[in-house]
Amino acid sequence: MMLIFGLMLLLLQTAACLEFNCRFNQKDPCYAALGHKLNLTMVDASIYHLKIYKRINNIHDDQACRVKNDKIRECDLFNNRAEVTFINGILIINRVIRADSGNYTLILVNSDGSFTYTDLQVNVEAPVGSVNVSISCSSNGMKSVSCSSDRDQLIYSWTLNGESLMDGNPTIELNEETDGNIICSVKNHVSHGQKNIRVTQCPESVVFVLVWSFQLMVLFGLLGGFHIYMRHTSGKKQEDQKVRMRRFREGHEHTAEDS
């Protein structure tokens, strides 16, 4: 049972592994995925002795990787890491780390002592992680849609209902009435990811809420004023009634005295 589980785990790890291939004589930079595999093709190491240096501020570092007779003899450039091997003229890094980024020089030494060299720039980037999209309604009648991911060197692109929108920005502005399916695509030089969500009209815009709140305030103000007016009017009527009753009683008492 444990053996079957181990084999399944190995298959999953293998399927998830990204592999990149570069050559030391290529003109463009070499890109590798952090934590994944990089193959650096050089030359026939049975003919040449190879030395690989890393340049810092255009100066060769003392550390190097030396290959002779198609085998690594010394490789303190990669701190003798077990995941760095050399097979058939290919330097293989099975698990790339950030420190592997940099400018490298490959020196080919002939049997007569003459040599040639070539350079290669290696850039390590983290694969794109999970992509998140959020939508917010603003007071100016627009909808703001934002896209984000937790990796570096990201390039953004958008599509709405299958039509391309503005590229390059992690945030776009849409009309408040816009609805449909929107896709945010995120990529860098080593991987890509995307998120598809449904965009609907804002249920209540901020402007509507503000206007509605103002109308309620005016309505409550009018009701309060009417209530105060009615209380004042009712009190005045009661006071007038009391005055009339008092006058009536006084007039009745005077009539009784006269008789």
C-alpha positions in Angstrom: 0.0 0.0 0.0 2.8 2.4 0.9 4.6 1.5 -2.3 1.5 2.3 -4.4 1.1 5.6 -2.6 4.7 6.5 -3.1 4.5 5.7 -6.9 1.3 7.9 -7.2 3.0 10.8 -5.4 6.0 10.5 -7.7 3.8 10.5 -10.7 2.0 13.6 -9.5 5.3 15.4 -8.8 6.6 14.5 -12.3 3.4 15.7 -14.0 3.6 19.0 -12.2 7.3 19.6 -13.0 8.1 22.3 -15.5 11.2 21.8 -17.7 13.1 24.4 -19.6 15.8 24.0 -22.2 18.5 26.6 -23.1 21.7 26.7 -25.0 24.9 28.6 -24.2 25.1 30.0 -27.7 21.6 31.4 -27.8 21.2 35.1 -28.2 18.0 35.6 -26.0 18.1 35.3 -22.2 17.3 31.9 -20.7 14.3 31.7 -18.4 13.8 29.0 -15.7 11.0 28.3 -13.3 11.8 28.5 -9.6 11.9 25.0 -8.1 11.7 23.3 -11.4 14.1 21.8 -14.0 16.6 23.6 -16.3 18.7 21.9 -19.0 21.7 24.0 -20.2 23.1 22.5 -23.4 26.8 23.1 -24.0 29.0 21.1 -26.3 30.6 17.7 -26.6 32.5 17.5 -23.4 34.6 14.6 -24.7 36.5 17.0 -27.0 36.8 20.0 -24.7 37.5 20.7 -21.1 34.7 23.0 -19.9 34.7 25.7 -17.3 31.5 27.6 -16.3 31.9 30.9 -14.4 29.3 33.3 -13.1 30.0 37.0 -13.8 29.3 39.5 -11.0 29.7 43.2 -12.1 31.3 41.8 -15.3 34.0 40.1 -13.2 34.4 36.3 -13.1 33.6 34.8 -9.7 36.3 32.5 -8.3 33.7 29.7 -8.1 33.4 27.5 -11.2 32.0 24.3 -12.5 34.7 22.2 -14.3 33.8 19.3 -16.6 36.4 16.9 -18.0 35.7 13.7 -20.1 32.0 14.4 -19.9 32.0 14.3 -16.1 31.8 17.0 -13.5 35.2 17.2 -11.7 34.4 20.2 -9.5 31.3 22.4 -9.2 31.5 24.8 -6.3 29.7 27.3 -8.5 26.5 25.4 -7.5 27.9 24.6 -4.1 28.2 20.9 -5.1 24.4 20.6 -5.0 23.2 17.0 -5.5 20.5 18.1 -7.9 23.1 19.5 -10.4 24.4 16.9 -12.9 26.1 16.8 -16.2 25.0 14.3 -18.9 26.0 14.2 -22.6 27.1 17.9 -22.7 24.0 19.1 -20.8 24.2 20.8 -17.4 21.0 19.7 -15.6 19.6 21.6 -12.6 16.7 19.5 -11.3 15.6 22.1 -8.8 16.3 25.8 -9.7 16.8 28.3 -7.0 16.9 32.1 -7.0 20.7 32.2 -6.8 20.9 30.5 -10.1 19.9 33.7 -11.9 22.9 35.6 -13.3 25.3 36.0 -16.3 27.3 32.9 -17.0 30.4 32.4 -19.2 31.2 29.0 -20.7 34.9 28.6 -21.6 35.9 25.8 -24.0 39.5 24.7 -23.6 41.1 22.7 -26.4 43.8 20.1 -26.0 46.4 22.5 -27.2 45.5 25.0 -24.5 43.6 27.4 -26.7 40.1 28.4 -25.7 36.9 30.1 -26.8 34.0 31.3 -24.7 30.3 32.2 -24.9 27.9 34.0 -22.5 24.4 33.3 -21.4 22.0 35.3 -19.1 19.8 33.1 -16.9 16.6 34.6 -15.3 14.7 32.7 -12.7 11.0 33.5 -12.2 8.4 31.9 -9.9 5.5 30.2 -11.7 2.2 32.1 -11.7 0.2 31.2 -8.6 -3.6 31.5 -8.0 -5.3 34.4 -9.8 -7.9 36.5 -8.0 -10.4 39.0 -9.4 -12.5 41.5 -7.5 -15.2 43.9 -8.6 -16.3 47.2 -7.0 -18.8 49.8 -7.9 -17.8 53.5 -7.7 -19.7 56.7 -7.2 -18.9 58.0 -10.8 -21.0 55.3 -12.5 -18.1 53.0 -13.3 -17.1 49.5 -12.3 -13.5 48.8 -11.2 -12.3 45.2 -11.9 -8.9 44.2 -10.3 -6.8 41.2 -10.9 -3.9 39.9 -8.8 -1.5 37.0 -8.3 1.3 36.3 -5.9 4.2 36.1 -8.4 6.7 38.4 -10.1 7.2 39.9 -13.6 3.5 39.5 -14.4 1.8 40.6 -17.6 -2.0 41.0 -17.5 -4.5 40.7 -20.3 -8.4 40.9 -20.3 -11.2 39.6 -22.4 -14.9 40.4 -22.0 -17.4 38.0 -23.7 -14.6 36.8 -26.0 -13.4 40.3 -27.0 -10.0 41.6 -26.0 -9.8 44.6 -23.7 -6.9 46.7 -22.6 -3.7 44.7 -21.9 -0.9 45.3 -19.4 -2.9 46.7 -16.4 -4.0 44.7 -13.4 -7.1 47.0 -13.0 -9.6 48.1 -15.7 -12.7 50.4 -15.6 -16.0 49.3 -17.1 -19.4 51.0 -17.5 -21.8 50.3 -14.7 -24.2 48.6 -17.1 -21.5 46.2 -18.4 -22.2 42.5 -17.9 -21.0 39.2 -19.2 -18.0 36.8 -18.7 -14.7 38.5 -18.1 -11.3 36.6 -18.1 -8.1 37.9 -16.5 -5.0 36.2 -17.9 -1.7 36.5 -16.0 1.6 35.3 -17.3 5.3 35.7 -17.1 8.2 34.0 -19.0 7.7 30.6 -17.4 4.0 30.0 -16.8 0.5 31.5 -17.0 -2.9 31.4 -15.2 -6.3 32.9 -15.6 -9.6 33.5 -13.7 -13.1 33.6 -15.3 -15.9 35.4 -13.5 -19.4 36.7 -14.3 -19.8 40.5 -14.3 -23.3 41.8 -13.6 -24.8 45.2 -13.2 -24.3 46.9 -9.8 -27.4 46.1 -7.7 -27.4 49.6 -6.2 -25.0 52.2 -7.3 -23.5 54.5 -4.7 -25.2 57.5 -6.4 -28.6 55.8 -6.0 -27.9 55.0 -2.3 -26.8 58.6 -1.6 -29.9 60.1 -3.4 -32.2 57.6 -1.7 -30.7 58.5 1.7 -31.1 62.2 1.0 -34.7 61.7 0.1 -35.3 59.7 3.3 -33.7 62.5 5.3 -36.0 65.1 3.6 -39.0 62.9 4.2 -38.3 62.4 7.9 -37.6 66.1 8.2 -41.0 67.0 6.7 -42.8 64.4 8.9 -41.1 65.8 12.0 -42.0 69.3 11.0 -45.6 68.3 10.4 -45.8 66.5 13.7 -44.5 69.6 15.5 -47.0 71.8 13.6 -49.9 69.5 14.5 -48.9 69.4 18.2 -48.6 73.2 18.2 -52.0 73.6 16.5 -53.7 71.1 18.7 -52.3 72.8 21.8 -53.5 76.2 20.6 -56.9 74.8 20.0 -57.1 73.3 23.5 -55.9 76.6 25.0 -58.6 78.5 23.1 -61.2 76.1 24.2 -60.1 76.5 27.9 -60.3 80.3 27.5 -63.8 80.1 26.0 -65.0 77.8 28.8 -63.5 80.0 31.5 -65.2 83.1 30.0 -68.5 81.2 29.7 -68.3 80.2 33.4 -67.5 83.7 34.4 -70.3 85.1 32.4 -72.7 82.6 33.9 -71.6 83.5 37.5 -72.1 87.2 36.8 -75.6 86.5 35.6 -76.5 84.5 38.7 -75.3 87.3 41.0 -77.3 89.9 39.2 -80.5 87.9 39.5 
